[in-house]
Amino acid sequence: MWTSSCCERSSFSWIVFFVTVVSTLSSFVKPTSNAYALNFFALHILYSIGAELRSCTDKRVLRLARTSISLWVLAISCWISDRFGCSFWQKLNFCYMHGIWHILIVVATAYGSTLIAYLDASYEIPYSLPDLQYWPSDSWAVGLPYIIIKRTSKTQKRC
């Protein structure tokens, strides 16, 4: 899912390592430019997730994707509002948009990481029958998503 046929896993790992090092170092030199670059990278991730979800019919996976993307859009909206409307929010004596962005982006990252891990497991090891669950309860509207593996080997019988 993440690599094309011409790109081996080790090459992909080195590319990810290089991008991580460069983005981390650039955050010290030009934090604003780094923020724009990371947000642009997030758009690529959203596109990749969308391509994988086109054939998905699992309501739990689609719910997780909608929630993750909605939280990301809301977080980015807060970040843009804080970035370009800081004086407006200061006049209203509401200087919390940047803090709200931090909270929303952490939650969106937790949901998005779980979604990506689930899609990767479904693609790489479909015989393990990965499934999504939510802590503390699956029936709650809000919860922390996690992945369970129903089978541990190719030869194990289905439950």
Contacts in CASP RR format, 6 or more apart in sequence:
PFRMAT RR
TARGET T0000
AUTHOR 0000-0000-0000
METHOD contacts of the structure
MODEL  1
MWTSSCCERSSFSWIVFFVTVVSTLSSFVKPTSNAYALNFFALHILYSIG
AELRSCTDKRVLRLARTSISLWVLAISCWISDRFGCSFWQKLNFCYMHGI
WHILIVVATAYGSTLIAYLDASYEIPYSLPDLQYWPSDSWAVGLPYIIIK
RTSKTQKRC
1 48 0 8 1.000
1 52 0 8 1.000
1 119 0 8 1.000
1 120 0 8 1.000
1 123 0 8 1.000
1 124 0 8 1.000
2 12 0 8 1.000
2 48 0 8 1.000
2 120 0 8 1.000
3 9 0 8 1.000
3 11 0 8 1.000
3 12 0 8 1.000
7 15 0 8 1.000
19 41 0 8 1.000
23 34 0 8 1.000
23 37 0 8 1.000
23 38 0 8 1.000
26 33 0 8 1.000
26 34 0 8 1.000
26 37 0 8 1.000
27 34 0 8 1.000
35 79 0 8 1.000
39 76 0 8 1.000
39 79 0 8 1.000
42 72 0 8 1.000
45 116 0 8 1.000
46 69 0 8 1.000
46 72 0 8 1.000
49 65 0 8 1.000
49 69 0 8 1.000
49 112 0 8 1.000
49 115 0 8 1.000
49 116 0 8 1.000
49 119 0 8 1.000
50 65 0 8 1.000
52 119 0 8 1.000
52 123 0 8 1.000
53 61 0 8 1.000
53 62 0 8 1.000
53 65 0 8 1.000
53 119 0 8 1.000
56 62 0 8 1.000
56 65 0 8 1.000
58 132 0 8 1.000
60 131 0 8 1.000
60 132 0 8 1.000
61 115 0 8 1.000
61 118 0 8 1.000
61 119 0 8 1.000
61 132 0 8 1.000
64 111 0 8 1.000
64 112 0 8 1.000
64 114 0 8 1.000
64 115 0 8 1.000
64 118 0 8 1.000
64 132 0 8 1.000
64 145 0 8 1.000
65 115 0 8 1.000
67 111 0 8 1.000
68 108 0 8 1.000
68 111 0 8 1.000
68 112 0 8 1.000
68 115 0 8 1.000
71 104 0 8 1.000
71 107 0 8 1.000
71 108 0 8 1.000
71 111 0 8 1.000
72 105 0 8 1.000
72 108 0 8 1.000
72 112 0 8 1.000
74 104 0 8 1.000
74 108 0 8 1.000
75 101 0 8 1.000
75 104 0 8 1.000
75 105 0 8 1.000
75 108 0 8 1.000
76 101 0 8 1.000
78 97 0 8 1.000
78 98 0 8 1.000
78 99 0 8 1.000
78 100 0 8 1.000
78 101 0 8 1.000
78 104 0 8 1.000
79 97 0 8 1.000
79 98 0 8 1.000
79 101 0 8 1.000
79 105 0 8 1.000
81 89 0 8 1.000
81 97 0 8 1.000
82 89 0 8 1.000
82 97 0 8 1.000
82 98 0 8 1.000
82 101 0 8 1.000
86 97 0 8 1.000
89 95 0 8 1.000
89 96 0 8 1.000
89 97 0 8 1.000
110 144 0 8 1.000
110 145 0 8 1.000
111 145 0 8 1.000
114 132 0 8 1.000
114 145 0 8 1.000
114 146 0 8 1.000
114 147 0 8 1.000
115 145 0 8 1.000
117 147 0 8 1.000
118 130 0 8 1.000
118 132 0 8 1.000
118 147 0 8 1.000
121 128 0 8 1.000
121 130 0 8 1.000
121 147 0 8 1.000
121 149 0 8 1.000
122 130 0 8 1.000
127 151 0 8 1.000
127 153 0 8 1.000
127 154 0 8 1.000
128 149 0 8 1.000
128 150 0 8 1.000
128 151 0 8 1.000
128 152 0 8 1.000
129 149 0 8 1.000
129 150 0 8 1.000
129 151 0 8 1.000
129 158 0 8 1.000
130 147 0 8 1.000
130 148 0 8 1.000
130 149 0 8 1.000
130 150 0 8 1.000
131 147 0 8 1.000
131 148 0 8 1.000
131 149 0 8 1.000
131 150 0 8 1.000
132 145 0 8 1.000
132 146 0 8 1.000
132 147 0 8 1.000
132 148 0 8 1.000
133 145 0 8 1.000
133 146 0 8 1.000
133 147 0 8 1.000
133 148 0 8 1.000
134 140 0 8 1.000
134 143 0 8 1.000
134 144 0 8 1.000
134 145 0 8 1.000
134 146 0 8 1.000
135 143 0 8 1.000
135 144 0 8 1.000
135 145 0 8 1.000
135 146 0 8 1.000
136 143 0 8 1.000
136 144 0 8 1.000
137 143 0 8 1.000
150 158 0 8 1.000
150 159 0 8 1.000
151 158 0 8 1.000
151 159 0 8 1.000
END
